[in-house]
Every structure is written in structure tokens, then in C-alpha cells.
């Protein structure tokens, strides 16, 4: 009964604070569970006088007076939206802000974030709803046919999140007959569908719904990139854990409209510059690094030919 109360409390907590992290609720020895630390974030220098006339996306944003950036709102330490203030925070949000500064926009007042679900990312870029997208967006050849990618700026890996009382799932090989939840249209969903067809897949627009269902025993596991799952596990470490090792490589890129090579290459340059000047690591340490995982070596940038 006590464990049931604790699990219901954990569920209520996740529902109440999606978009903000908690403090001091980990097991002894676990990393502190707290939100991004504003005083530890870099201050990004705006490239005054920056011009990119060959980019139609940049020109529209300059006339508009701000960039419109697609993001996630329910991924701890990565992309979160405070339900009370509407403010976005997290590692991906910082990547988006530092890119904005390099493109000549104020990283705070010059950026408008819009929540875009995984299944709608390509459409949002194709229709001009957003100028670029930063939100655990895996680069792959199929997507390159629809959108462009700058980066990668981070290398993640697909993993599994389970309840702490789960003893039968240690990796994807144990998913036969198990109910596995992921985001509709996401790379993790597609990988399980193709490589582990005996798993019973469940899809929602957001991972937070998957996690809620995991806590209430409606699904057996949640699968997506380990970066995302670490954040959810850190919120309620008595209830959730990662199972096994990552079983894929997920290079995160910045999605741009297909054919806007000038913008893509400018963002490639910006990523490299912010890695070199220390902004990349400082932003990681103040956000995703709070999960207890130290900053990895940035992956090499893929400056592929014009698309």
C-alpha cells in the first residue's frame, strides 16, 4: 500500500511539474534533481551586423524581427516549457539561443519558441511555420530528403525506461509481448517497429504521456533517446530506471528548410564556434549535465553538399 501511495504521488508530481524539475528527491548518492541554473548559463554574444542574404529563411526572420524556433516542451533538461510562465528551458533551448546569437538575433527577445510534436517537424519546416527546429531531432538520410540538417551538435543513443520493480527487461531483446511506448513518428518508435516486431507498440504525441502510462502500469517500458529518459528517471528515481545500455546512435541536428543551404552552413559554423569558445559545454553542464552524466565529446559536424 505504501508503494502504491508513493507511485500515485510520483505520477501526480510528474503531471504537476512537467516543464520544471524538482530538488532533493533522489536516492542517497544520486545526482541532485534540480532545474537548469540560469546563473550558470553562458551569455551569448550577438553577432552585430550579421547578414545572410542568400538565405530566404534568414531574410524572412530579419523582416519579422525575430526567429521562430520549433522545440519540445516536455523533455526534462532538454526542452521544457514552464506551464505557469510559458518560458522554455533546457539544453536544446540553449543550443537554439546560441544559434540565434550567431545569426545576429538577441538570444532572448529575438527568439520565439513554438512546441512542435515529433510527427509534425518536417511539415512545420516545409510550411514555413518555424525557421529552424532544435529538439532531439535525429539526423538520417530519409529526413534529409525532406529537410536540411545542421550539425550534429550531440550524439545520443536509444534506450529503455522501466519501473524500478521491473526485473524482466534488460534491453530490447526482452520486449517480446511487452507494451512499449514512444512518440508517434519518432526514430525510436520506428526502430522498435522494424527491429523488434514482437513488441506491442503504443504511440502518443509526447513522451510525458508515455511516462505517465508507465507509472500506472499501462505500459511496460518507454523508449527514446537516453538523454530524455535520464531526465524522467531523475525526477522520480525511486520509481523509474534505465534498463540496459543504449542500442543505437542518434546524432542530434538542427532542422532547417530543405534547400536553404546558406542557413544550414551558417548554423554549422555557429555550432563549431560555440563548441570552441566553451558555450556548448557550459550550457550542457547547466542543463542536461544535472542528470549526473558528464559532457561528452561533441560529434564531428557533417557539412554535406548542397541539397
SVG drawing of the C-alpha trace seen along z (x, -y; Angstrom):
<svg xmlns="http://www.w3.org/2000/svg" viewBox="-3 -46 41 58">
<polyline fill="none" stroke="black" stroke-width="0.4" points="0.0,0.0 2.8,-2.4 4.4,-1.8 1.1,-2.4 0.8,-5.8 4.3,-6.6 3.7,-5.8 0.5,-7.8 2.3,-10.7 5.1,-10.4 2.5,-10.4 0.8,-13.5 4.2,-15.1 5.1,-14.5 1.7,-15.8 2.1,-18.9 5.6,-19.8 6.0,-18.9 8.2,-21.7 10.1,-22.1 12.5,-19.9 12.5,-19.0 15.1,-19.4 16.4,-16.9 14.3,-13.9 16.9,-11.4 18.3,-8.4 21.4,-9.0 24.3,-9.4 22.2,-10.2 22.8,-13.5 20.8,-16.4 17.5,-16.7 17.1,-20.4 16.2,-22.6 18.5,-24.5 20.6,-27.0 20.2,-30.4 23.3,-31.9 25.4,-29.1 24.3,-29.5 26.6,-31.2 26.0,-34.8 25.9,-34.6 27.5,-37.4 25.2,-38.7 26.9,-38.9 26.1,-42.5 25.8,-43.3 25.4,-39.7 23.9,-39.2 22.9,-36.1 21.2,-37.5 21.3,-34.1 19.0,-32.5 15.3,-33.1 14.6,-31.9 17.0,-34.3 15.6,-37.2 12.1,-36.5 13.1,-36.3 15.0,-39.6 12.0,-41.4 9.8,-39.8 12.2,-41.0 12.6,-37.6 13.3,-33.9 10.6,-31.3 12.1,-28.1 10.4,-24.7 11.1,-22.9 9.9,-20.3 8.2,-21.2 8.1,-18.0 11.7,-16.7 13.5,-17.3 16.8,-19.0 16.4,-19.3 13.3,-21.2 10.8,-22.1 8.0,-24.8 7.0,-26.2 3.2,-25.9 3.0,-28.9 5.2,-31.3 5.4,-29.8 9.2,-30.1 11.2,-27.4 14.4,-26.0 16.9,-23.1 19.9,-22.1 18.2,-22.2 16.8,-25.6 20.3,-26.9 21.5,-25.4 18.7,-27.4 19.6,-30.6 23.3,-30.4 22.5,-29.8 20.2,-32.8 23.0,-35.0 25.4,-33.8 22.7,-34.7 22.5,-38.3 19.4,-38.0 19.1,-38.6 19.1,-35.1 16.2,-36.1 14.0,-38.8 14.8,-37.8 13.6,-34.2 10.0,-32.9 9.7,-29.2 6.8,-27.0 6.1,-23.5 6.1,-21.1 5.4,-17.4 7.8,-14.9 5.4,-13.8 5.0,-17.4 8.6,-18.6 9.1,-18.2 5.7,-19.8 6.4,-22.8 9.7,-23.4 8.3,-22.8 5.4,-25.2 7.5,-28.0 5.8,-27.7 9.3,-27.7 12.7,-28.9 14.6,-26.0 14.0,-23.2 16.0,-22.1 14.5,-19.3 16.3,-15.9 16.0,-15.7 18.0,-12.7 19.7,-13.2 19.0,-10.4 19.0,-10.1 15.2,-9.7 14.7,-13.0 17.4,-14.7 15.1,-14.2 12.5,-16.5 14.5,-19.0 18.1,-20.1 20.2,-19.5 23.0,-21.5 25.3,-19.6 25.1,-17.2 25.6,-19.1 25.1,-16.0 25.3,-12.2 22.6,-10.3 21.5,-6.6 18.1,-4.9 17.4,-3.2 14.6,-1.9 12.9,-3.4 11.2,-0.9 9.8,-0.9 12.3,-0.1 10.3,3.1 10.8,4.4 13.2,7.3 12.4,8.8 13.5,6.1 17.3,5.6 17.4,4.5 15.4,4.5 15.8,8.3 13.4,8.6 10.5,6.7 8.6,9.6 4.9,9.3 5.7,6.2 3.8,2.9 6.3,0.3 5.5,-3.4 7.2,-6.1 6.4,-9.3 4.5,-8.9 6.7,-9.5 9.9,-9.3 13.0,-7.4 12.9,-5.2 9.3,-4.2 10.3,-3.2 13.3,-1.2 11.3,0.9 8.7,1.4 11.2,2.6 13.8,4.5 11.7,5.8 8.3,6.5 7.1,8.8 6.8,5.8 3.4,4.2 3.9,0.6 1.9,-2.3 2.3,-5.8 1.4,-9.3 2.4,-12.8 4.6,-13.3 6.9,-11.2 5.4,-12.6 2.1,-10.7 4.2,-7.6 5.9,-8.1 2.5,-8.6 1.3,-5.3 4.5,-3.6 3.9,-4.7 0.3,-3.5 1.3,-0.1 -0.5,-0.7 2.8,-0.1 5.9,1.9 8.6,-0.4 9.2,-3.7 11.7,-4.0 13.5,-7.1 17.0,-8.6 18.9,-8.0 19.2,-11.8 15.4,-12.2 14.9,-9.1 17.7,-10.2 15.7,-13.3 12.5,-11.4 14.3,-8.9 16.0,-11.7 12.6,-13.2 11.4,-10.1 14.4,-7.8 12.5,-5.6 10.0,-4.7 11.9,-4.7 15.2,-3.5 17.0,-2.9 17.3,0.7 20.5,1.9 22.8,-0.1 21.9,-2.3 21.3,-0.3 21.6,-3.0 23.5,-6.1 21.3,-9.2 23.1,-12.3 21.0,-15.4 20.8,-18.0 19.2,-21.4 16.4,-21.0 16.2,-23.8 14.0,-24.2 15.1,-21.9 17.3,-23.7 18.3,-26.6 22.0,-25.6 23.2,-29.0 21.3,-28.8 22.4,-25.2 26.1,-26.0 25.9,-29.2 24.5,-27.1 27.3,-24.5 29.8,-27.4 27.9,-28.6 27.9,-25.1 31.7,-24.8 32.3,-28.3 30.3,-27.7 32.0,-24.4 35.3,-26.1 34.6,-29.0 33.1,-26.8 29.5,-27.8 28.5,-24.3 29.9,-22.6 28.8,-25.4 25.2,-25.1 25.3,-21.3 26.7,-21.5 23.9,-23.9 21.1,-21.8 21.5,-18.2 24.6,-17.8 22.4,-18.0 21.4,-14.4 24.8,-13.4 26.3,-12.4 29.4,-14.5 29.6,-16.3 30.7,-14.0 33.0,-15.0 31.0,-16.8 30.4,-14.8 32.1,-15.9 29.9,-18.2 28.6,-16.8 28.9,-19.6 27.3,-17.6 26.9,-19.0 24.1,-21.4 20.6,-19.8"/>
</svg>
